[in-house]
Amino acid sequence: MRGWRHRGLFAVLVGVGVPGQVMAGVSVGDRGNLSLSLASGLTWRSNVYRADSDPVTGLEWNVAPRANLDFRDDRLVVTLDGGYQLRKFLLGGQSNLDRFDTFDVSGKVDVLPEGLLGLRLNHTTWLTNNPIDSLQAEDPYTTQLKRG
């Protein structure tokens, strides 16, 4: 039941449009495009430590810049994408929940994308911080580095 309290509140905040995003794109040569974006949002958490009793509330600020570089040709498509996310709690002294290390990077190469036979190579690496429910945990998050 602890997980439902904060998820329901986050869904309501997304529904009223609290998060914002700004995007910009620039041409790179004849066939390239560089896209930059910045997303930001505030989330009020009714139970930041996900405790069964004595809940602690907090205001979480998320900032997520992203960059995407895309080159397209009839025979080759190369895409590089990367993003970073910071999470900062502004009220209530929950600095142990702040995270400044969440990121993702990916690359994709398509050889002969419109051909009958082609080749596609993909790779993604990301680091995530997932909240955990254990009250005995030393850290409120499980940090995972994944590749795929």
VOBA-1610 file (N, C-alpha, C; in pm, whole numbers, padded with zeros to 5 digits, always signed):
BEGIN
Met+00082-00120+00000Met+00000+00000+00000Met+00086+00126+00000Arg+00208+00117+00050Arg+00293+00235+00059Arg+00322+00295-00079Gly+00344+00212-00179Gly+00377+00262-00311Gly+00265+00339-00378Trp+00141+00306-00347Trp+00026+00369-00413Trp+00008+00514-00373Arg+00047+00549-00253Arg+00025+00686-00206Arg+00096+00789-00293His+00224+00770-00319His+00296+00871-00396His+00269+00858-00545Arg+00241+00740-00596Arg+00213+00725-00738Arg+00084+00795-00778Gly-00017+00786-00694Gly-00143+00853-00723Gly-00128+01003-00727Leu-00050+01058-00636Leu-00028+01202-00633Leu+00050+01247-00756Phe+00151+01170-00798Phe+00229+01206-00916Phe+00141+01207-01039Ala+00053+01110-01052Ala-00036+01105-01169Ala-00128+01227-01173Val-00174+01273-01060Val-00259+01392-01055Val-00180+01515-01098Leu-00056+01528-01052Leu+00025+01643-01089Leu+00057+01645-01238Val+00082+01529-01296Val+00106+01523-01440Val-00021+01563-01514Gly-00137+01522-01462Gly-00263+01554-01527Gly-00294+01703-01531Val-00250+01778-01431Val-00277+01921-01432Val-00167+02001-01500Gly-00064+01935-01549Gly+00036+02001-01633Gly+00147+02071-01559Val+00188+02023-01442Val+00298+02085-01370Val+00431+02069-01444Pro+00467+01950-01497Pro+00595+01939-01568Pro+00595+02024-01694Gly+00712+02079-01730Gly+00725+02158-01851Gly+00844+02111-01932Gln+00843+02139-02062Gln+00951+02097-02149Gln+00976+02203-02255Val+01105+02228-02284Val+01146+02322-02386Val+01235+02245-02483Met+01211+02260-02615Met+01290+02189-02715Met+01345+02288-02818Ala+01461+02255-02875Ala+01520+02334-02982Ala+01595+02240-03075Gly+01594+02269-03206Gly+01663+02186-03304Gly+01749+02271-03395Val+01864+02217-03436Val+01958+02288-03521Val+02004+02192-03630Ser+02009+02238-03754Ser+02062+02156-03863Ser+02213+02147-03851Val+02265+02026-03876Val+02409+02002-03873Val+02446+01949-04012Gly+02503+02033-04094Gly+02535+01993-04231Gly+02409+01975-04313Asp+02420+01900-04422Asp+02306+01877-04511Asp+02210+01771-04459Arg+02259+01676-04384Arg+02177+01561-04347Arg+02165+01538-04196Gly+02213+01631-04117Gly+02214+01610-03973Gly+02120+01704-03899Asn+02083+01663-03780Asn+01997+01743-03695Asn+02039+01722-03549Leu+02053+01830-03477Leu+02083+01826-03334Leu+01963+01881-03261Ser+01906+01801-03173Ser+01789+01843-03095Ser+01828+01847-02948Leu+01794+01957-02884Leu+01818+01974-02741Leu+01685+01996-02671Ser+01670+01940-02553Ser+01546+01962-02478Ser+01578+01973-02329Leu+01490+02040-02260Leu+01502+02054-02116Leu+01363+02037-02057Ala+01346+01936-01974Ala+01219+01912-01905Ala+01239+01940-01756Ser+01136+01995-01694Ser+01143+02023-01552Ser+01004+02004-01491Gly+00999+01961-01368Gly+00871+01942-01302Gly+00884+01939-01151Leu+00775+01970-01084Leu+00767+01963-00938Leu+00667+01855-00900Thr+00702+01779-00798Thr+00613+01674-00748Thr+00605+01686-00597Trp+00483+01697-00544Trp+00463+01696-00400Trp+00444+01552-00357Arg+00529+01503-00270Arg+00522+01365-00222Arg+00462+01364-00082Ser+00354+01289-00065Ser+00286+01283+00063Ser+00355+01190+00162Asn+00445+01104+00114Asn+00512+01007+00200Asn+00646+00972+00137Val+00745+01060+00147Val+00871+01044+00074Val+00949+00920+00114Tyr+00939+00878+00241Tyr+01012+00760+00287Tyr+00929+00632+00276Arg+00804+00646+00228Arg+00714+00532+00209Arg+00697+00452+00338Ala+00678+00523+00448Ala+00664+00461+00580Ala+00518+00429+00608Asp+00496+00329+00694Asp+00360+00292+00733Asp+00301+00389+00834Ser+00385+00453+00914Ser+00336+00549+01012Ser+00425+00674+01008Asp+00373+00784+01057Asp+00444+00912+01059Asp+00501+00951+00923Pro+00417+00969+00821Pro+00469+01004+00689Pro+00533+01143+00688Val+00638+01157+00608Val+00709+01283+00590Val+00680+01331+00448Thr+00634+01456+00437Thr+00603+01510+00305Thr+00722+01587+00251Gly+00724+01606+00118Gly+00834+01680+00058Gly+00802+01724-00083Leu+00870+01828-00128Leu+00855+01881-00263Leu+00980+01842-00342Glu+00959+01767-00450Glu+01068+01716-00533Glu+01075+01795-00664Trp+01194+01841-00701Trp+01215+01913-00827Trp+01299+01825-00917Asn+01251+01801-01039Asn+01323+01721-01139Asn+01363+01811-01255Val+01486+01797-01300Val+01536+01867-01418Val+01603+01762-01506Ala+01565+01761-01636Ala+01616+01657-01726Ala+01653+01716-01863Pro+01780+01753-01883Pro+01823+01793-02017Pro+01852+01672-02105Arg+01828+01683-02235Arg+01853+01575-02332Arg+01915+01634-02458Ala+01991+01551-02528Ala+02048+01588-02658Ala+02033+01468-02751Asn+02001+01498-02877Asn+01987+01394-02979Asn+02056+01443-03105Leu+02147+01363-03160Leu+02218+01394-03283Leu+02182+01287-03384Asp+02134+01329-03501Asp+02079+01237-03600Asp+02136+01272-03737Phe+02200+01175-03803Phe+02248+01191-03941Phe+02176+01090-04030Arg+02117+01137-04140Arg+02040+01049-04229Arg+02092+01058-04372Asp+02101+00942-04434Asp+02142+00928-04572Asp+02061+00812-04631Asp+02061+00795-04761Asp+01989+00682-04821Asp+02048+00548-04778Arg+02178+00547-04747Arg+02245+00421-04715Arg+02280+00406-04567Leu+02272+00515-04491Leu+02318+00509-04353Leu+02239+00606-04265Val+02199+00560-04147Val+02136+00645-04045Val+02212+00623-03915Val+02262+00732-03857Val+02334+00726-03730Val+02261+00816-03630Thr+02228+00762-03514Thr+02157+00837-03411Thr+02231+00821-03278Leu+02260+00933-03214Leu+02318+00935-03080Leu+02223+01014-02990Asp+02196+00960-02873Asp+02099+01022-02784Asp+02151+01013-02641Gly+02130+01116-02562Gly+02173+01112-02423Gly+02091+01206-02337Gly+02077+01169-02212Gly+02002+01251-02118Gly+02055+01238-01977Tyr+02022+01336-01896Tyr+02065+01342-01757Tyr+01945+01386-01675Gln+01934+01336-01554Gln+01823+01377-01468Gln+01875+01405-01328Leu+01833+01519-01274Leu+01864+01545-01134Leu+01734+01554-01057Arg+01740+01506-00935Arg+01625+01507-00844Arg+01670+01575-00716Lys+01602+01685-00681Lys+01638+01763-00562Lys+01513+01787-00479Phe+01520+01755-00350Phe+01410+01784-00259Phe+01430+01923-00202Leu+01329+02009-00216Leu+01342+02150-00181Leu+01300+02181-00039Leu+01207+02107+00017Leu+01155+02137+00150Leu+01167+02016+00240Gly+01178+02038+00369Gly+01168+01930+00465Gly+01299+01861+00501Gly+01411+01900+00444Gly+01539+01842+00484Gly+01562+01698+00440Gln+01510+01659+00325Gln+01533+01522+00276Gln+01650+01517+00177Ser+01763+01578+00211Ser+01876+01581+00118Ser+01932+01442+00091Asn+01905+01343+00178Asn+01952+01207+00151Asn+01877+01144+00033Leu+01767+01205-00013Leu+01694+01155-00128Leu+01735+01224-00258Asp+01818+01327-00252Asp+01865+01395-00373Asp+01949+01300-00455Arg+01932+01305-00587Arg+02012+01223-00678Arg+02055+01307-00797Phe+02186+01302-00827Phe+02241+01380-00937Phe+02319+01291-01035Asp+02291+01161-01036Asp+02370+01070-01117Asp+02288+00987-01217Thr+02162+01017-01236Thr+02079+00939-01327Thr+02102+00986-01470Phe+02137+00894-01560Phe+02164+00931-01698Phe+02130+00815-01791Asp+02124+00844-01920Asp+02112+00740-02021Asp+02181+00788-02149Val+02244+00697-02219Val+02306+00724-02349Val+02273+00608-02441Ser+02251+00639-02567Ser+02224+00532-02663Ser+02279+00571-02799Gly+02306+00470-02879Gly+02352+00489-03016Gly+02288+00387-03107Lys+02262+00428-03230Lys+02200+00338-03327Lys+02260+00365-03464Val+02292+00259-03536Val+02342+00269-03673Val+02256+00177-03759Asp+02198+00232-03864Asp+02122+00154-03963Asp+02196+00163-04095Val+02237+00047-04148Val+02301+00040-04279Val+02196-00008-04378Leu+02180+00064-04487Leu+02078+00036-04589Leu+01938+00030-04526Pro+01892+00140-04464Pro+01763+00136-04393Pro+01643+00111-04485Glu+01651+00148-04610Glu+01540+00128-04703Glu+01561+00006-04793Gly+01672-00064-04776Gly+01705-00177-04864Gly+01632-00304-04827Leu+01638-00399-04916Leu+01577-00530-04892Leu+01650-00602-04779Leu+01781-00584-04773Leu+01863-00644-04670Leu+01951-00535-04611Gly+01953-00523-04480Gly+02032-00419-04415Gly+02085-00467-04282Leu+02137-00375-04204Leu+02196-00407-04076Leu+02160-00297-03977Arg+02123-00336-03856Arg+02091-00239-03751Arg+02168-00277-03624Leu+02242-00180-03571Leu+02315-00198-03446Leu+02262-00097-03345Asn+02228-00144-03226Asn+02176-00058-03118Asn+02253-00085-02990His+02273+00018-02912His+02329-00001-02777His+02276+00111-02687Thr+02237+00073-02566Thr+02188+00169-02467Thr+02252+00138-02333Thr+02293+00241-02261Thr+02344+00229-02125Thr+02271+00332-02040Trp+02227+00291-01921Trp+02158+00386-01834Trp+02182+00350-01689Leu+02177+00452-01604Leu+02187+00437-01461Leu+02057+00488-01401Thr+01991+00407-01320Thr+01863+00445-01260Thr+01871+00435-01108Asn+01786+00511-01042Asn+01770+00507-00897Asn+01624+00477-00868Asn+01595+00353-00827Asn+01458+00311-00800Asn+01431+00311-00650Pro+01317+00369-00604Pro+01286+00367-00461Pro+01261+00225-00411Ile+01299+00200-00286Ile+01276+00069-00225Ile+01187+00085-00103Asp+01119-00023-00065Asp+01023-00018+00045Asp+01081-00060+00180Ser+01198-00116+00183Ser+01252-00170+00307Ser+01283-00059+00405Leu+01229-00070+00526Leu+01256+00029+00629Leu+01394+00011+00690Gln+01457-00107+00673Gln+01589-00134+00728Gln+01701-00100+00629Ala+01668-00053+00510Ala+01770-00024+00410Ala+01854+00097+00450Glu+01984+00091+00419Glu+02072+00204+00446Glu+02049+00318+00348Asp+02004+00285+00228Asp+01983+00383+00122Asp+01839+00371+00074Pro+01768+00483+00051Pro+01628+00475+00008Pro+01610+00435-00139Tyr+01721+00416-00212Tyr+01713+00381-00354Tyr+01801+00259-00384Thr+01762+00186-00486Thr+01848+00085-00545Thr+01903+00143-00673Thr+02034+00156-00683Thr+02098+00214-00801Thr+02142+00101-00892Gln+02105+00113-01020Gln+02137+00008-01117Gln+02200+00068-01242Leu+02308+00009-01289Leu+02369+00043-01416Leu+02334-00070-01513Lys+02265-00034-01621Lys+02217-00135-01715Lys+02271-00105-01854Arg+02288-00211-01931Arg+02330-00199-02072Arg+02244-00291-02155Gly+02217-00249-02274Gly+02134-00336-02359Gly+02136-00295-02503
//
